[in-house]
Amino acid sequence: MRVAVISDVHGNAVALDAVLEDMPRVAGVLCAGDVVGYGPWPGECVEAVRREGATTVMGNHDRAVVRDTGFRFNDMAQAGVEYAREVLDDDHIEWLADLPEERLAAGGDVKLVHGHPDDPDHYTRSSEFSPRLLDDEDVLVMGHTHVQGHEKYGEGIVMNPGSVGQPRDGDPKAAYALLDLDRMDVEERRVEYDIDEVQAAVEDAGLPTRIGARLERGE
């Protein structure tokens, strides 16, 4: 069985559309959180993720939009949270509020979290990948760092599909991954999209211009 894995869409509908168009036929879509935040299309991204029937967990930006959180945001992130609160309708808010912070998928073979199995707000860098992160699952999926990568161990796979909407690994192309659970393989993919369109929409929404400017540098 092959599934697609996405994370950190961050309100970037143009990047998400490009990823969905590039995506081959799969048995399902898994999302490691932060559907909203930063970008100018939070509602459209919620709708697209729901339309795909994606198994989704709550990211720190998703959580901040729907309830008080102790996570410390910079000015750009805070602006994105406040914008999402303004434009999302009640149905979108309710959907985000109902997302769990941890979820099993593929019959329990895959565990989805946003930051770390023990701390949803921890940035688990690739240097911290270890088979010790695995519990009973075969694959652990994390997001949050916006950096694509995976490691395969005898005990299973630890992976981060990277960020659809705001990559931070120096590559501006939207990131996602294909996970083959029969072969226990990960294919990391990158997709070009129209960054100029996103930058124009960021300005039209009155969001900080750096949200759009950083996209062309993948930072």
C-alpha angles and dihedrals in degrees: 000000000000123000133180119236123204136169144172098027089164099191094302102136094171092058092043092051090051092051093048091049091050093046115105123219108296137173092242148330125252122198123196095202145264097098088161137036133085098023132087099240108058095144094048090051093050089051093049094049091048092047089055089052089233118184098235139185129200119266126202092259091048089052094047091054094056104033145008113285135185092221112121112230130194119232094269094050093045091051090052092050092050092047092051090050089054099048105032116095125227093264092055091047092049092050092051092046091054095054114113122227091229131029140173120222139177093040093311095307093112128050118200123202132153106225112359135335091250099035123028091200098051116110102228104202121201089253087067095052109122139151085245087075090065121090120175094324125096094219131033115199120197133172131173099097094070087220119122119226147117142195127205120212135174087258095051144279132311112195148167115198091204126234125311095196107027116020116193102189098089094265112104094199118107112262133218138141142226116223119201107199094187094055094028091229133140124211112196113209136191126197131194118228139172104280091173089063091053093048091052091049091049090056093044089053091052092241121146109284092227089070087069098032094057091056094073090056097043093237 
